Amino acid sequence: MRGKNFLLFFSLPFIGIIVIFFVLSSLNRAYIKNNTEELVKEQLQATAEILKVNISHLLREHYSADEIFESYSRKENIYYMALLDEKKEVLSWSSQFEGYLPLSLQSIRDEESWIIDSPAGKIFNYFSPFSSQEGKAYFLYLGYSLKNLEEMVVYSRRNFFLIFGLISVIGIIFFLGIYQLQGHYLEKKREAEEEKKEKERYREISAFTSGVGHEIKNPLNSVSLVFELLQKKAPAYLQEEVGAGKEEIQKISRIIDQFASTLRPLKLSKETFALGEIVSSIRGSLIKELDKAEVEIRYV
Amino acid sequence: MKKGLSLFIAACFLGLWSFSSGQEPQKPHHFYNVDTERKIKGTIQEIIMEPRYKDSSPFLIIVLEEKNTHKKFIVEISPVRFFTHDFHKGEELEVVGSFYSKEGSQNIIARQIRFRGEIIILRDKHGFPAWRGGGMKQKKRRKGRGF
């Protein structure tokens, strides 16, 4: 019973709340992450467009691809970049990591973006075409660091676990409280039921004893009448014994009455009474004793 | 979150336009092209240490003669400081890496090598150098397992 109550009033609700929180929070985080990634992707694509215009301009100014890349490759967030001709031959490239340019030309489309994992964090890759002002076709390949986005994700994950821990602690305290209250309520209910049973048994005993008392008192009355008759007709030397017998019969009758009244269920009723009258009546009965030297009345 | 995102985007833009001081660019040599990966097995003919990328410490370069064809390959291993094993002339070496030709020579940028029965991973599957993150991984060769 205790184990079942623990399951019903602590384990199940607590686990339920935790699971609901976990699922909702995970869905929410996934939604925010996806939307943020999408937003970052759009922004980075827009940045790439600006970059392409600049490169196109510099190419028209007869800067070599290497010269152009030398300046752009210094940027912290651009991990690598490459300029390809219309046949997708790499004209120039630069990378912050020795020889690292994760570009596979075997199945790449003319415009594509994707994210790869690396020991330096997630990298957003963007491959797209552009034309120089002379109309020559080129492709630009860029690899942007998504470190800031990852930091946000880590921050969000950390907050999630903090809140999760907090909710777990609060949940434990709350549902333990509920479980305790429920236990207390059950205890009271059990006590009330026991009390009810006890009263029922007491009532039965009372009814039984009053029945027994009635059955005893009937013959006692007859015996008492016999003693009264005896008292009238008995000789003088037997009067004392007959009187004593009658008294004993009356004594038994009184005992039975007392016993029956003791076992009768107690009925309490609210009444208004004059306390002053009671006190003065008691005082009146006691005041007769005041004349005796050793008697003293104290009001406490 | 929005604020962080805006900062991130602004940083991207600023990064593109500012020509502030940062690390010097590498002089383009040859990148790790995943499309030209191949495996060769041969004996070590020569051990060279030379700079390969700008602002990078000297690299360990091995001249490897392929067993069957007797062709010579110049194999780029890793920065010398990163590589902890000793190569000796005449020892066998198996290399998986990105192949390219330059001025008539056959070159390979090694991704992983098998040396004295041990597999040493120098780059990840996209060519990210292990000395720039992730660390060099070593595996003992298991019997019957491919390279």
Contacts between the chains, C-beta under 8 A, distances in Angstrom:
chain1	res1	chain2	res2	distance
A	32	B	1	6.9
A	36	B	1	7.2
A	36	B	5	6.2
A	39	B	5	6.6
A	40	B	5	7.0
A	40	B	8	7.2
A	40	B	9	7.4
A	43	B	9	4.7
A	43	B	12	7.2
A	44	B	12	6.7
A	47	B	9	8.0
A	47	B	12	5.5
A	47	B	13	6.4
A	47	B	16	6.3
A	50	B	16	7.1
A	51	B	16	6.2
A	66	B	28	6.5
A	69	B	25	7.0
A	69	B	28	7.4
A	70	B	25	5.0
A	71	B	19	5.7
A	72	B	16	7.3
A	73	B	25	4.1
A	73	B	26	7.5
A	74	B	19	7.0
A	74	B	20	7.6
A	74	B	21	8.0
A	74	B	22	4.2
A	74	B	23	6.9
A	74	B	24	7.6
A	74	B	25	6.1
A	75	B	15	4.2
A	75	B	16	6.2
A	75	B	22	7.1
A	76	B	15	6.0
A	76	B	22	6.3
A	77	B	11	6.5
A	77	B	12	5.4
A	77	B	15	4.9
A	78	B	15	7.1
A	78	B	16	7.7
A	82	B	31	7.7
A	90	B	31	7.4
A	92	B	28	6.0
A	93	B	28	5.5
A	93	B	31	5.6
A	94	B	25	5.3
A	94	B	26	6.2
A	94	B	28	6.1
A	95	B	26	6.5
A	95	B	31	6.7
A	96	B	23	7.3
A	96	B	26	7.9
A	97	B	128	6.2
A	97	B	129	5.5
A	97	B	132	4.9
A	98	B	26	6.9
A	98	B	52	7.0
A	98	B	53	4.6
A	98	B	56	5.6
A	98	B	79	7.8
A	98	B	129	5.2
A	98	B	132	7.2
A	99	B	29	7.1
A	99	B	30	6.9
A	99	B	31	5.2
A	99	B	32	4.6
A	99	B	52	7.9
A	99	B	53	7.1
A	99	B	76	7.6
A	99	B	109	5.5
A	99	B	123	7.9
A	99	B	127	6.3
A	99	B	129	6.9
A	100	B	31	7.0
A	100	B	32	6.3
A	100	B	123	7.8
A	100	B	126	7.4
A	100	B	127	5.3
A	100	B	128	5.3
A	100	B	129	6.2
A	100	B	132	7.8
A	101	B	31	3.7
A	101	B	32	6.7
A	101	B	33	7.6
A	101	B	127	7.1
A	102	B	32	7.9
A	102	B	34	6.6
A	102	B	126	3.6
A	102	B	127	6.0
A	102	B	128	7.4
A	103	B	31	7.8
A	103	B	33	7.7
A	103	B	34	7.7
A	104	B	34	4.9
A	104	B	35	5.4
A	105	B	35	6.0
A	106	B	35	5.3
A	116	B	126	6.2
A	118	B	124	7.1
A	118	B	126	6.8
A	118	B	128	4.8
A	118	B	133	7.4
A	119	B	124	7.1
A	119	B	128	5.9
A	119	B	130	7.9
A	119	B	132	7.0
A	119	B	133	3.1
A	119	B	134	3.6
A	120	B	128	7.2
A	120	B	132	6.9
A	120	B	133	5.3
A	144	B	12	7.0
A	148	B	4	7.0
A	148	B	7	7.4
A	148	B	8	3.9
A	148	B	11	7.0
A	149	B	5	7.9
A	149	B	8	6.6
A	151	B	4	8.0
A	152	B	1	6.5
A	152	B	4	5.2
A	152	B	5	7.4
A	152	B	8	8.0
A	156	B	1	7.6
